[in-house]
């Protein structure tokens, strides 16, 4: 019938098959766990992105509201003090013009 070498080879083959099946099962479990973790991380990232967008929307609305308040206050000041407002605007315009001319003059020196 079967020699001892054949029985030993058959037992070794069965053992190798069992170990391989166990390794395959463990690999499947690890892969399933990794996939679950990646899905969980994906949902966390989506949550963070959603909160970031919401925060930016809130900050934008706050900034818009504040700019509206400043515009109204400026309008009231101009209507209450028209001459003073015109003098302030002229002074600011002159200062900006002087600054631009000074910067242009300084930048031309480095090119010659």
KOLVEXKOL-383967 format. One record per residue: residue in three letters; x, y, z of N, C-alpha, C, O in turn. Coordinates in nm, 4 decimals. Example, Ala and Ser with C-alpha at 12.3 -4.5 7.8 and 13.67 -1.06 7.14 Angstrom:
<pt aa="ALA" n_x="1.3190" n_y="-0.5690" n_z="0.7800" ca_x="1.2300" ca_y="-0.4500" ca_z="0.7800" c_x="1.3200" c_y="-0.3300" c_z="0.7800" o_x="1.4236" o_y="-0.3319" o_z="0.8465"/>
<pt aa="SER" n_x="1.2850" n_y="-0.2250" n_z="0.7080" ca_x="1.3670" ca_y="-0.1060" ca_z="0.7140" c_x="1.2900" c_y="0.0030" c_z="0.7870" o_x="1.3409" o_y="0.1138" o_z="0.8039"/>
REM end
This chain:
<pt aa="UNK" n_x="0.0812" n_y="-0.1171" n_z="0.0000" ca_x="0.0000" ca_y="0.0000" ca_z="0.0000" c_x="0.0871" c_y="0.1256" c_z="0.0000" o_x="0.1653" o_y="0.1470" o_z="-0.0926"/>
<pt aa="UNK" n_x="0.0737" n_y="0.2084" n_z="0.1036" ca_x="0.1514" ca_y="0.3314" ca_z="0.1106" c_x="0.2749" c_y="0.3087" c_z="0.1952" o_x="0.2694" o_y="0.2470" o_z="0.3016"/>
<pt aa="UNK" n_x="0.3841" n_y="0.3587" n_z="0.1466" ca_x="0.5064" ca_y="0.3481" ca_z="0.2256" c_x="0.5072" c_y="0.4594" c_z="0.3291" o_x="0.4256" o_y="0.5515" o_z="0.3246"/>
<pt aa="UNK" n_x="0.6001" n_y="0.4494" n_z="0.4216" ca_x="0.6075" ca_y="0.5510" ca_z="0.5259" c_x="0.6474" c_y="0.6864" c_z="0.4683" o_x="0.6089" o_y="0.7908" o_z="0.5209"/>
<pt aa="UNK" n_x="0.7251" n_y="0.6843" n_z="0.3596" ca_x="0.7633" ca_y="0.8103" ca_z="0.2943" c_x="0.6410" c_y="0.8767" c_z="0.2327" o_x="0.6272" o_y="0.9988" o_z="0.2392"/>
<pt aa="UNK" n_x="0.5522" n_y="0.7980" n_z="0.1730" ca_x="0.4328" ca_y="0.8538" ca_z="0.1112" c_x="0.3385" c_y="0.9088" c_z="0.2177" o_x="0.2783" o_y="1.0147" o_z="0.1996"/>
<pt aa="UNK" n_x="0.3257" n_y="0.8354" n_z="0.3306" ca_x="0.2394" ca_y="0.8834" ca_z="0.4391" c_x="0.2951" c_y="1.0118" c_z="0.4997" o_x="0.2208" o_y="1.1044" o_z="0.5320"/>
<pt aa="UNK" n_x="0.4261" n_y="1.0151" n_z="0.5143" ca_x="0.4894" ca_y="1.1348" ca_z="0.5699" c_x="0.4720" c_y="1.2534" c_z="0.4748" o_x="0.4454" o_y="1.3646" o_z="0.5206"/>
<pt aa="UNK" n_x="0.4863" n_y="1.2326" n_z="0.3438" ca_x="0.4683" ca_y="1.3384" ca_z="0.2444" c_x="0.3240" c_y="1.3845" c_z="0.2418" o_x="0.2970" o_y="1.5039" o_z="0.2284"/>
<pt aa="UNK" n_x="0.2309" n_y="1.2912" n_z="0.2546" ca_x="0.0889" ca_y="1.3267" ca_z="0.2561" c_x="0.0557" c_y="1.4094" c_z="0.3795" o_x="-0.0189" o_y="1.5069" o_z="0.3703"/>
<pt aa="UNK" n_x="0.1097" n_y="1.3720" n_z="0.4937" ca_x="0.0861" ca_y="1.4465" ca_z="0.6175" c_x="0.1474" c_y="1.5858" c_z="0.6066" o_x="0.0878" o_y="1.6838" o_z="0.6512"/>
<pt aa="UNK" n_x="0.2659" n_y="1.5946" n_z="0.5478" ca_x="0.3304" ca_y="1.7241" ca_z="0.5314" c_x="0.2499" c_y="1.8114" c_z="0.4359" o_x="0.2360" o_y="1.9317" o_z="0.4580"/>
<pt aa="UNK" n_x="0.1970" n_y="1.7510" n_z="0.3301" ca_x="0.1141" ca_y="1.8251" ca_z="0.2356" c_x="-0.0131" c_y="1.8753" c_z="0.3013" o_x="-0.0550" o_y="1.9888" o_z="0.2786"/>
<pt aa="UNK" n_x="-0.0750" n_y="1.7901" n_z="0.3831" ca_x="-0.1964" ca_y="1.8316" ca_z="0.4548" c_x="-0.1658" c_y="1.9450" c_z="0.5519" o_x="-0.2433" o_y="2.0397" o_z="0.5649"/>
<pt aa="UNK" n_x="-0.0519" n_y="1.9341" n_z="0.6198" ca_x="-0.0135" ca_y="2.0374" ca_z="0.7144" c_x="0.0132" c_y="2.1688" c_z="0.6404" o_x="-0.0280" o_y="2.2754" o_z="0.6862"/>
<pt aa="UNK" n_x="0.0818" n_y="2.1613" n_z="0.5264" ca_x="0.1098" ca_y="2.2809" ca_z="0.4475" c_x="-0.0199" c_y="2.3431" c_z="0.3972" o_x="-0.0345" o_y="2.4653" o_z="0.3963"/>
<pt aa="UNK" n_x="-0.1130" n_y="2.2595" n_z="0.3557" ca_x="-0.2427" ca_y="2.3099" ca_z="0.3100" c_x="-0.3156" c_y="2.3799" c_z="0.4238" o_x="-0.3736" o_y="2.4867" o_z="0.4039"/>
<pt aa="UNK" n_x="-0.3133" n_y="2.3209" n_z="0.5424" ca_x="-0.3785" ca_y="2.3823" ca_z="0.6589" c_x="-0.3162" c_y="2.5160" c_z="0.6946" o_x="-0.3868" o_y="2.6126" o_z="0.7232"/>
<pt aa="UNK" n_x="-0.1824" n_y="2.5214" n_z="0.6929" ca_x="-0.1130" ca_y="2.6461" ca_z="0.7248" c_x="-0.1443" c_y="2.7520" c_z="0.6195" o_x="-0.1655" o_y="2.8687" o_z="0.6526"/>
<pt aa="UNK" n_x="-0.1472" n_y="2.7117" n_z="0.4940" ca_x="-0.1777" ca_y="2.8052" ca_z="0.3854" c_x="-0.3191" c_y="2.8591" c_z="0.3980" o_x="-0.3414" o_y="2.9790" o_z="0.3812"/>
<pt aa="UNK" n_x="-0.4150" n_y="2.7717" n_z="0.4273" ca_x="-0.5539" ca_y="2.8163" ca_z="0.4443" c_x="-0.5660" c_y="2.9117" c_z="0.5624" o_x="-0.6388" o_y="3.0108" o_z="0.5559"/>
<pt aa="UNK" n_x="-0.4942" n_y="2.8813" n_z="0.6706" ca_x="-0.4972" ca_y="2.9696" ca_z="0.7882" c_x="-0.4362" c_y="3.1057" c_z="0.7532" o_x="-0.4906" o_y="3.2096" o_z="0.7906"/>
<pt aa="UNK" n_x="-0.3230" n_y="3.1052" n_z="0.6813" ca_x="-0.2592" ca_y="3.2309" ca_z="0.6410" c_x="-0.3505" c_y="3.3114" c_z="0.5489" o_x="-0.3589" o_y="3.4337" o_z="0.5598"/>
<pt aa="UNK" n_x="-0.4187" n_y="3.2415" n_z="0.4579" ca_x="-0.5122" ca_y="3.3085" ca_z="0.3679" c_x="-0.6270" c_y="3.3714" c_z="0.4461" o_x="-0.6674" o_y="3.4840" o_z="0.4174"/>
<pt aa="UNK" n_x="-0.6793" n_y="3.2996" n_z="0.5440" ca_x="-0.7873" ca_y="3.3537" ca_z="0.6272" c_x="-0.7426" c_y="3.4755" c_z="0.7054" o_x="-0.8153" o_y="3.5743" o_z="0.7155"/>
<pt aa="UNK" n_x="-0.6214" n_y="3.4678" n_z="0.7612" ca_x="-0.5680" ca_y="3.5817" ca_z="0.8362" c_x="-0.5467" c_y="3.7020" c_z="0.7443" o_x="-0.5739" o_y="3.8158" o_z="0.7825"/>
<pt aa="UNK" n_x="-0.4984" n_y="3.6761" n_z="0.6242" ca_x="-0.4779" ca_y="3.7842" ca_z="0.5275" c_x="-0.6099" c_y="3.8494" c_z="0.4896" o_x="-0.6176" o_y="3.9716" o_z="0.4767"/>
<pt aa="UNK" n_x="-0.7131" n_y="3.7690" n_z="0.4717" ca_x="-0.8451" ca_y="3.8246" ca_z="0.4401" c_x="-0.8967" c_y="3.9108" c_z="0.5539" o_x="-0.9535" o_y="4.0175" o_z="0.5306"/>
<pt aa="UNK" n_x="-0.8771" n_y="3.8647" n_z="0.6779" ca_x="-0.9214" ca_y="3.9430" ca_z="0.7937" c_x="-0.8467" c_y="4.0756" c_z="0.8016" o_x="-0.9069" o_y="4.1803" o_z="0.8254"/>
<pt aa="UNK" n_x="-0.7144" n_y="4.0706" n_z="0.7812" ca_x="-0.6356" ca_y="4.1934" ca_z="0.7851" c_x="-0.6768" c_y="4.2902" c_z="0.6743" o_x="-0.6845" o_y="4.4111" o_z="0.6962"/>
<pt aa="UNK" n_x="-0.7029" n_y="4.2365" n_z="0.5558" ca_x="-0.7459" ca_y="4.3221" ca_z="0.4447" c_x="-0.8808" c_y="4.3859" c_z="0.4746" o_x="-0.9013" o_y="4.5042" o_z="0.4475"/>
<pt aa="UNK" n_x="-0.9723" n_y="4.3080" n_z="0.5301" ca_x="-1.1044" ca_y="4.3623" ca_z="0.5648" c_x="-1.0913" c_y="4.4708" c_z="0.6706" o_x="-1.1587" o_y="4.5736" o_z="0.6636"/>
<pt aa="UNK" n_x="-1.0044" n_y="4.4478" n_z="0.7688" ca_x="-0.9824" ca_y="4.5469" ca_z="0.8741" c_x="-0.9209" c_y="4.6750" c_z="0.8151" o_x="-0.9597" o_y="4.7860" o_z="0.8516"/>
<pt aa="UNK" n_x="-0.8251" n_y="4.6576" n_z="0.7239" ca_x="-0.7611" ca_y="4.7742" ca_z="0.6609" c_x="-0.8621" c_y="4.8531" c_z="0.5780" o_x="-0.8609" o_y="4.9761" o_z="0.5788"/>
<pt aa="UNK" n_x="-0.9483" n_y="4.7830" n_z="0.5076" ca_x="-1.0509" ca_y="4.8512" ca_z="0.4270" c_x="-1.1457" c_y="4.9288" c_z="0.5174" o_x="-1.1825" o_y="5.0420" o_z="0.4861"/>
<pt aa="UNK" n_x="-1.1854" n_y="4.8688" n_z="0.6292" ca_x="-1.2725" ca_y="4.9393" ca_z="0.7233" c_x="-1.2051" c_y="5.0638" c_z="0.7783" o_x="-1.2694" o_y="5.1677" o_z="0.7933"/>
<pt aa="UNK" n_x="-1.0749" n_y="5.0544" n_z="0.8088" ca_x="-1.0020" ca_y="5.1696" ca_z="0.8609" c_x="-0.9936" c_y="5.2817" c_z="0.7561" o_x="-1.0101" o_y="5.3994" o_z="0.7883"/>
<pt aa="UNK" n_x="-0.9679" n_y="5.2436" n_z="0.6318" ca_x="-0.9597" ca_y="5.3436" ca_z="0.5247" c_x="-1.0941" c_y="5.4116" c_z="0.5054" o_x="-1.1005" o_y="5.5331" o_z="0.4865"/>
<pt aa="UNK" n_x="-1.2010" n_y="5.3338" n_z="0.5101" ca_x="-1.3351" ca_y="5.3941" ca_z="0.4976" c_x="-1.3613" c_y="5.4892" c_z="0.6139" o_x="-1.4171" o_y="5.5972" o_z="0.5950"/>
<pt aa="UNK" n_x="-1.3208" n_y="5.4487" n_z="0.7338" ca_x="-1.3385" ca_y="5.5350" ca_z="0.8504" c_x="-1.2594" c_y="5.6634" c_z="0.8375" o_x="-1.3092" o_y="5.7709" o_z="0.8708"/>
<pt aa="UNK" n_x="-1.1352" n_y="5.6532" n_z="0.7889" ca_x="-1.0533" ca_y="5.7726" ca_z="0.7694" c_x="-1.1135" c_y="5.8625" c_z="0.6625" o_x="-1.1096" o_y="5.9850" o_z="0.6739"/>
<pt aa="UNK" n_x="-1.1689" n_y="5.8012" n_z="0.5587" ca_x="-1.2330" ca_y="5.8801" ca_z="0.4534" c_x="-1.3483" c_y="5.9620" c_z="0.5073" o_x="-1.3644" o_y="6.0786" o_z="0.4715"/>
<pt aa="UNK" n_x="-1.4287" n_y="5.9015" n_z="0.5934" ca_x="-1.5421" ca_y="5.9760" ca_z="0.6492" c_x="-1.4935" c_y="6.0848" c_z="0.7448" o_x="-1.5549" o_y="6.1911" o_z="0.7540"/>
<pt aa="UNK" n_x="-1.3826" n_y="6.0585" n_z="0.8167" ca_x="-1.3271" ca_y="6.1626" ca_z="0.9038" c_x="-1.2769" c_y="6.2807" c_z="0.8213" o_x="-1.2998" o_y="6.3963" o_z="0.8570"/>
<pt aa="UNK" n_x="-1.2086" n_y="6.2515" n_z="0.7113" ca_x="-1.1572" ca_y="6.3583" ca_z="0.6253" c_x="-1.2731" c_y="6.4398" c_z="0.5677" o_x="-1.2660" o_y="6.5625" o_z="0.5606"/>
<pt aa="UNK" n_x="-1.3798" n_y="6.3707" n_z="0.5267" ca_x="-1.4972" ca_y="6.4424" ca_z="0.4759" c_x="-1.5556" c_y="6.5331" c_z="0.5836" o_x="-1.5973" o_y="6.6454" o_z="0.5553"/>
<pt aa="UNK" n_x="-1.5584" n_y="6.4835" n_z="0.7074" ca_x="-1.6094" ca_y="6.5650" ca_z="0.8180" c_x="-1.5249" c_y="6.6887" c_z="0.8407" o_x="-1.5775" o_y="6.7984" o_z="0.8596"/>
<pt aa="UNK" n_x="-1.3909" n_y="6.6702" n_z="0.8389" ca_x="-1.3025" ca_y="6.7849" ca_z="0.8572" c_x="-1.3199" c_y="6.8860" c_z="0.7437" o_x="-1.3239" o_y="7.0067" o_z="0.7676"/>
<pt aa="UNK" n_x="-1.3302" n_y="6.8370" n_z="0.6219" ca_x="-1.3484" ca_y="6.9267" ca_z="0.5074" c_x="-1.4803" c_y="7.0024" c_z="0.5192" o_x="-1.4866" o_y="7.1221" o_z="0.4914"/>
<pt aa="UNK" n_x="-1.5840" n_y="6.9329" n_z="0.5602" ca_x="-1.7152" ca_y="6.9965" ca_z="0.5748" c_x="-1.7109" c_y="7.1048" c_z="0.6816" o_x="-1.7657" o_y="7.2136" o_z="0.6634"/>
<pt aa="UNK" n_x="-1.6450" n_y="7.0741" n_z="0.7934" ca_x="-1.6341" ca_y="7.1751" ca_z="0.8994" c_x="-1.5509" c_y="7.2942" c_z="0.8525" o_x="-1.5814" o_y="7.4084" o_z="0.8869"/>
<pt aa="UNK" n_x="-1.4449" n_y="7.2680" n_z="0.7734" ca_x="-1.3629" ca_y="7.3772" ca_z="0.7221" c_x="-1.4418" c_y="7.4680" c_z="0.6298" o_x="-1.4302" o_y="7.5904" o_z="0.6372"/>
<pt aa="UNK" n_x="-1.5222" n_y="7.4080" n_z="0.5427" ca_x="-1.6055" ca_y="7.4872" ca_z="0.4512" c_x="-1.7074" c_y="7.5679" c_z="0.5300" o_x="-1.7328" o_y="7.6843" o_z="0.4991"/>
<pt aa="UNK" n_x="-1.7656" n_y="7.5060" n_z="0.6317" ca_x="-1.8640" ca_y="7.5761" ca_z="0.7139" c_x="-1.7995" c_y="7.6938" c_z="0.7864" o_x="-1.8573" o_y="7.8022" o_z="0.7938"/>
<pt aa="UNK" n_x="-1.6803" n_y="7.6720" n_z="0.8393" ca_x="-1.6093" ca_y="7.7791" ca_z="0.9101" c_x="-1.5761" c_y="7.8934" c_z="0.8154" o_x="-1.5905" o_y="8.0103" o_z="0.8511"/>
<pt aa="UNK" n_x="-1.5315" n_y="7.8595" n_z="0.6938" ca_x="-1.5008" ca_y="7.9646" ca_z="0.5963" c_x="-1.6268" c_y="8.0419" c_z="0.5589" o_x="-1.6220" o_y="8.1637" o_z="0.5418"/>
<pt aa="UNK" n_x="-1.7383" n_y="7.9728" n_z="0.5464" ca_x="-1.8640" ca_y="8.0404" ca_z="0.5158" c_x="-1.9045" c_y="8.1350" c_z="0.6274" o_x="-1.9509" o_y="8.2462" o_z="0.6022"/>
<pt aa="UNK" n_x="-1.8864" n_y="8.0899" n_z="0.7512" ca_x="-1.9178" ca_y="8.1754" ca_z="0.8657" c_x="-1.8274" c_y="8.2986" c_z="0.8678" o_x="-1.8739" o_y="8.4101" o_z="0.8912"/>
<pt aa="UNK" n_x="-1.6979" n_y="8.2777" n_z="0.8432" ca_x="-1.6040" ca_y="8.3900" ca_z="0.8450" c_x="-1.6356" c_y="8.4883" c_z="0.7324" o_x="-1.6234" o_y="8.6095" o_z="0.7502"/>
<pt aa="UNK" n_x="-1.6760" n_y="8.4364" n_z="0.6176" ca_x="-1.7113" ca_y="8.5229" ca_z="0.5059" c_x="-1.8330" c_y="8.6068" c_z="0.5383" o_x="-1.8367" o_y="8.7261" o_z="0.5079"/>
<pt aa="UNK" n_x="-1.9325" n_y="8.5453" n_z="0.5997" ca_x="-2.0533" ca_y="8.6218" ca_z="0.6326" c_x="-2.0244" c_y="8.7270" c_z="0.7396" o_x="-2.0806" o_y="8.8364" o_z="0.7351"/>
<pt aa="UNK" n_x="-1.9380" n_y="8.6954" n_z="0.8351" ca_x="-1.9012" ca_y="8.7932" ca_z="0.9381" c_x="-1.8268" c_y="8.9101" c_z="0.8742" o_x="-1.8548" o_y="9.0262" o_z="0.9037"/>
<pt aa="UNK" n_x="-1.7312" n_y="8.8780" n_z="0.7860" ca_x="-1.6551" ca_y="8.9846" ca_z="0.7199" c_x="-1.7467" c_y="9.0710" c_z="0.6335" o_x="-1.7330" o_y="9.1933" o_z="0.6315"/>
<pt aa="UNK" n_x="-1.8385" n_y="9.0087" n_z="0.5635" ca_x="-1.9321" ca_y="9.0837" ca_z="0.4800" c_x="-2.0194" c_y="9.1758" c_z="0.5650" o_x="-2.0432" o_y="9.2909" o_z="0.5284"/>
<pt aa="UNK" n_x="-2.0665" n_y="9.1252" n_z="0.6772" ca_x="-2.1503" ca_y="9.2060" ca_z="0.7661" c_x="-2.0709" c_y="9.3249" c_z="0.8206" o_x="-2.1224" o_y="9.4365" o_z="0.8279"/>
<pt aa="UNK" n_x="-1.9430" n_y="9.3001" n_z="0.8596" ca_x="-1.8613" ca_y="9.4094" ca_z="0.9123" c_x="-1.8318" c_y="9.5140" c_z="0.8050" o_x="-1.8341" o_y="9.6339" o_z="0.8329"/>
<pt aa="UNK" n_x="-1.8042" n_y="9.4691" n_z="0.6824" ca_x="-1.7814" ca_y="9.5649" ca_z="0.5750" c_x="-1.9056" c_y="9.6487" c_z="0.5481" o_x="-1.8959" o_y="9.7684" o_z="0.5209"/>
<pt aa="UNK" n_x="-2.0206" n_y="9.5864" n_z="0.5557" ca_x="-2.1461" ca_y="9.6607" ca_z="0.5389" c_x="-2.1633" c_y="9.7674" c_z="0.6469" o_x="-2.2079" o_y="9.8787" o_z="0.6191"/>
<pt aa="UNK" n_x="-2.1271" n_y="9.7321" n_z="0.7707" ca_x="-2.1370" ca_y="9.8281" ca_z="0.8806" c_x="-2.0389" c_y="9.9442" c_z="0.8602" o_x="-2.0725" o_y="10.0601" o_z="0.8844"/>
<pt aa="UNK" n_x="-1.9164" n_y="9.9109" n_z="0.8150" ca_x="-1.8191" ca_y="10.0174" ca_z="0.7900" c_x="-1.8658" c_y="10.1085" c_z="0.6760" o_x="-1.8477" o_y="10.2301" o_z="0.6820"/>
<pt aa="UNK" n_x="-1.9246" n_y="10.0503" n_z="0.5741" ca_x="-1.9741" ca_y="10.1311" ca_z="0.4617" c_x="-2.0853" c_y="10.2246" c_z="0.5074" o_x="-2.0889" o_y="10.3410" o_z="0.4676"/>
<pt aa="UNK" n_x="-2.1755" n_y="10.1747" n_z="0.5904" ca_x="-2.2832" ca_y="10.2605" ca_z="0.6421" c_x="-2.2268" c_y="10.3727" c_z="0.7288" o_x="-2.2696" o_y="10.4877" o_z="0.7181"/>
<pt aa="UNK" n_x="-2.1304" n_y="10.3387" n_z="0.8148" ca_x="-2.0706" ca_y="10.4410" ca_z="0.9014" c_x="-1.9984" c_y="10.5460" c_z="0.8188" o_x="-2.0059" o_y="10.6651" o_z="0.8489"/>
<pt aa="UNK" n_x="-1.9292" n_y="10.5027" n_z="0.7156" ca_x="-1.8597" ca_y="10.5971" ca_z="0.6280" c_x="-1.9591" c_y="10.6867" c_z="0.5553" o_x="-1.9372" o_y="10.8073" o_z="0.5435"/>
<pt aa="UNK" n_x="-2.0679" n_y="10.6283" n_z="0.5068" ca_x="-2.1715" ca_y="10.7066" ca_z="0.4401" c_x="-2.2315" c_y="10.8117" c_z="0.5326" o_x="-2.2544" o_y="10.9259" o_z="0.4926"/>
<pt aa="UNK" n_x="-2.2564" n_y="10.7714" n_z="0.6567" ca_x="-2.3113" ca_y="10.8678" ca_z="0.7538" c_x="-2.2112" c_y="10.9808" c_z="0.7799" o_x="-2.2497" o_y="11.0974" o_z="0.7886"/>
<pt aa="UNK" n_x="-2.0819" n_y="10.9458" n_z="0.7925" ca_x="-1.9804" ca_y="11.0473" ca_z="0.8200" c_x="-1.9695" c_y="11.1455" c_z="0.7035" o_x="-1.9591" o_y="11.2665" o_z="0.7239"/>
<pt aa="UNK" n_x="-1.9719" n_y="11.0924" n_z="0.5815" ca_x="-1.9621" ca_y="11.1798" ca_z="0.4642" c_x="-2.0826" c_y="11.2721" c_z="0.4563" o_x="-2.0686" o_y="11.3895" o_z="0.4221"/>
<pt aa="UNK" n_x="-2.2005" n_y="11.2205" n_z="0.4874" ca_x="-2.3189" ca_y="11.3079" ca_z="0.4808" c_x="-2.3202" c_y="11.4084" c_z="0.5953" o_x="-2.3720" o_y="11.5189" o_z="0.5791"/>
<pt aa="UNK" n_x="-2.2642" n_y="11.3723" n_z="0.7110" ca_x="-2.2594" ca_y="11.4651" ca_z="0.8247" c_x="-2.1473" c_y="11.5685" c_z="0.8090" o_x="-2.1656" o_y="11.6843" o_z="0.8467"/>
<pt aa="UNK" n_x="-2.0333" n_y="11.5297" n_z="0.7550" ca_x="-1.9160" ca_y="11.6158" ca_z="0.7431" c_x="-1.8621" c_y="11.6125" c_z="0.5994" o_x="-1.7554" o_y="11.5555" o_z="0.5770"/>
<pt aa="UNK" n_x="-1.9315" n_y="11.6712" n_z="0.5019" ca_x="-1.8876" ca_y="11.6594" ca_z="0.3622" c_x="-1.7538" c_y="11.7273" c_z="0.3334" o_x="-1.6718" o_y="11.6715" o_z="0.2604"/>
<pt aa="UNK" n_x="-1.7300" n_y="11.8459" n_z="0.3887" ca_x="-1.6053" ca_y="11.9173" ca_z="0.3602" c_x="-1.4868" c_y="11.8449" c_z="0.4227" o_x="-1.3829" o_y="11.8250" o_z="0.3598"/>
<pt aa="UNK" n_x="-1.5055" n_y="11.8069" n_z="0.5469" ca_x="-1.4002" ca_y="11.7346" ca_z="0.6178" c_x="-1.3679" c_y="11.6036" c_z="0.5461" o_x="-1.2510" o_y="11.5669" o_z="0.5341"/>
<pt aa="UNK" n_x="-1.4711" n_y="11.5325" n_z="0.4981" ca_x="-1.4528" ca_y="11.4059" ca_z="0.4262" c_x="-1.3748" c_y="11.4269" c_z="0.2978" o_x="-1.2879" o_y="11.3467" o_z="0.2637"/>
<pt aa="UNK" n_x="-1.4060" n_y="11.5360" n_z="0.2253" ca_x="-1.3358" ca_y="11.5647" ca_z="0.1003" c_x="-1.1893" c_y="11.5967" c_z="0.1268" o_x="-1.1022" o_y="11.5543" o_z="0.0508"/>
<pt aa="UNK" n_x="-1.1607" n_y="11.6714" n_z="0.2340" ca_x="-1.0220" ca_y="11.7044" ca_z="0.2683" c_x="-0.9440" c_y="11.5786" c_z="0.3090" o_x="-0.8277" o_y="11.5627" o_z="0.2718"/>
<pt aa="UNK" n_x="-1.0075" n_y="11.4905" n_z="0.3846" ca_x="-0.9424" ca_y="11.3651" ca_z="0.4253" c_x="-0.9136" c_y="11.2796" c_z="0.3024" o_x="-0.8049" o_y="11.2232" o_z="0.2900"/>
<pt aa="UNK" n_x="-1.0104" n_y="11.2698" n_z="0.2114" ca_x="-0.9913" ca_y="11.1907" ca_z="0.0894" c_x="-0.8783" c_y="11.2475" c_z="0.0043" o_x="-0.7988" o_y="11.1717" o_z="-0.0513"/>
<pt aa="UNK" n_x="-0.8704" n_y="11.3794" n_z="-0.0065" ca_x="-0.7637" ca_y="11.4430" ca_z="-0.0846" c_x="-0.6271" c_y="11.4168" c_z="-0.0204" o_x="-0.5291" o_y="11.3909" o_z="-0.0902"/>
<pt aa="UNK" n_x="-0.6214" n_y="11.4236" n_z="0.1123" ca_x="-0.4945" ca_y="11.3994" ca_z="0.1824" c_x="-0.4490" c_y="11.2546" c_z="0.1652" o_x="-0.3308" o_y="11.2281" o_z="0.1432"/>
<pt aa="UNK" n_x="-0.5426" n_y="11.1623" n_z="0.1753" ca_x="-0.5082" ca_y="11.0212" ca_z="0.1573" c_x="-0.4625" c_y="10.9961" c_z="0.0139" o_x="-0.3641" o_y="10.9257" o_z="-0.0086"/>
<pt aa="UNK" n_x="-0.5328" n_y="11.0527" n_z="-0.0819" ca_x="-0.4928" ca_y="11.0381" ca_z="-0.2221" c_x="-0.3541" c_y="11.0937" c_z="-0.2477" o_x="-0.2747" o_y="11.0319" o_z="-0.3186"/>
<pt aa="UNK" n_x="-0.3234" n_y="11.2106" n_z="-0.1905" ca_x="-0.1906" ca_y="11.2714" ca_z="-0.2083" c_x="-0.0832" c_y="11.1830" c_z="-0.1440" o_x="0.0250" o_y="11.1660" o_z="-0.2004"/>
<pt aa="UNK" n_x="-0.1123" n_y="11.1279" n_z="-0.0283" ca_x="-0.0145" ca_y="11.0415" ca_z="0.0400" c_x="0.0115" c_y="10.9145" c_z="-0.0404" o_x="0.1261" o_y="10.8710" o_z="-0.0512"/>
<pt aa="UNK" n_x="-0.0908" n_y="10.8557" n_z="-0.0959" ca_x="-0.0746" ca_y="10.7344" ca_z="-0.1763" c_x="0.0039" c_y="10.7662" c_z="-0.3034" o_x="0.0912" o_y="10.6892" o_z="-0.3434"/>
<pt aa="UNK" n_x="-0.0264" n_y="10.8777" n_z="-0.3660" ca_x="0.0458" ca_y="10.9183" ca_z="-0.4870" c_x="0.1934" c_y="10.9408" c_z="-0.4559" o_x="0.2798" o_y="10.8962" o_z="-0.5314"/>
<pt aa="UNK" n_x="0.2231" n_y="11.0088" n_z="-0.3466" ca_x="0.3622" ca_y="11.0331" ca_z="-0.3078" c_x="0.4346" c_y="10.9018" c_z="-0.2799" o_x="0.5510" o_y="10.8866" o_z="-0.3168"/>
<pt aa="UNK" n_x="0.3688" n_y="10.8092" n_z="-0.2169" ca_x="0.4282" ca_y="10.6787" ca_z="-0.1870" c_x="0.4582" c_y="10.6016" c_z="-0.3150" o_x="0.5658" o_y="10.5435" o_z="-0.3291"/>
<pt aa="UNK" n_x="0.3641" n_y="10.6012" n_z="-0.4072" ca_x="0.3842" ca_y="10.5303" ca_z="-0.5343" c_x="0.4986" c_y="10.5928" c_z="-0.6120" o_x="0.5831" o_y="10.5210" o_z="-0.6656"/>
<pt aa="UNK" n_x="0.5032" n_y="10.7252" n_z="-0.6193" ca_x="0.6115" ca_y="10.7924" ca_z="-0.6911" c_x="0.7471" c_y="10.7650" c_z="-0.6262" o_x="0.8462" o_y="10.7449" o_z="-0.6963"/>
<pt aa="UNK" n_x="0.7521" n_y="10.7639" n_z="-0.4941" ca_x="0.8771" ca_y="10.7361" ca_z="-0.4235" c_x="0.9230" c_y="10.5929" c_z="-0.4494" o_x="1.0422" o_y="10.5688" o_z="-0.4687"/>
<pt aa="UNK" n_x="0.8319" n_y="10.5001" n_z="-0.4501" ca_x="0.8679" ca_y="10.3602" ca_z="-0.4756" c_x="0.9143" c_y="10.3409" c_z="-0.6190" o_x="1.0079" o_y="10.2651" o_z="-0.6444"/>
<pt aa="UNK" n_x="0.8499" n_y="10.4084" n_z="-0.7125" ca_x="0.8905" ca_y="10.3968" ca_z="-0.8536" c_x="1.0281" c_y="10.4577" c_z="-0.8745" o_x="1.1088" o_y="10.4043" o_z="-0.9505"/>
<pt aa="UNK" n_x="1.0549" n_y="10.5673" n_z="-0.8086" ca_x="1.1839" ca_y="10.6332" ca_z="-0.8225" c_x="1.2941" c_y="10.5448" c_z="-0.7647" o_x="1.4012" o_y="10.5331" o_z="-0.8242"/>
<pt aa="UNK" n_x="1.2692" n_y="10.4826" n_z="-0.6498" ca_x="1.3682" ca_y="10.3952" ca_z="-0.5874" c_x="1.3911" c_y="10.2689" c_z="-0.6698" o_x="1.5042" o_y="10.2211" o_z="-0.6781"/>
<pt aa="UNK" n_x="1.2878" n_y="10.2148" n_z="-0.7299" ca_x="1.3046" ca_y="10.0914" ca_z="-0.8067" c_x="1.3807" c_y="10.1163" c_z="-0.9360" o_x="1.4488" o_y="10.0261" o_z="-0.9846"/>
<pt aa="UNK" n_x="1.3711" n_y="10.2374" n_z="-0.9939" ca_x="1.4434" ca_y="10.2680" ca_z="-1.1178" c_x="1.5932" c_y="10.2802" c_z="-1.0924" o_x="1.6728" o_y="10.2549" o_z="-1.1828"/>
<pt aa="UNK" n_x="1.6326" n_y="10.3179" n_z="-0.9733" ca_x="1.7753" ca_y="10.3337" ca_z="-0.9420" c_x="1.8502" c_y="10.1990" c_z="-0.9535" o_x="1.9670" o_y="10.1963" o_z="-0.9921"/>
<pt aa="UNK" n_x="1.7839" n_y="10.0901" n_z="-0.9205" ca_x="1.8492" ca_y="9.9605" ca_z="-0.9221" c_x="1.8653" c_y="9.9038" c_z="-1.0624" o_x="1.9407" o_y="9.8083" o_z="-1.0811"/>
<pt aa="UNK" n_x="1.7972" n_y="9.9594" n_z="-1.1606" ca_x="1.8069" ca_y="9.9089" ca_z="-1.2954" c_x="1.9165" c_y="9.9778" c_z="-1.3764" o_x="1.9503" o_y="9.9311" o_z="-1.4852"/>
<pt aa="UNK" n_x="1.9725" n_y="10.0873" n_z="-1.3263" ca_x="2.0735" ca_y="10.1619" ca_z="-1.4037" c_x="2.2096" c_y="10.1378" c_z="-1.3466" o_x="2.3082" o_y="10.1913" o_z="-1.3973"/>
REM end
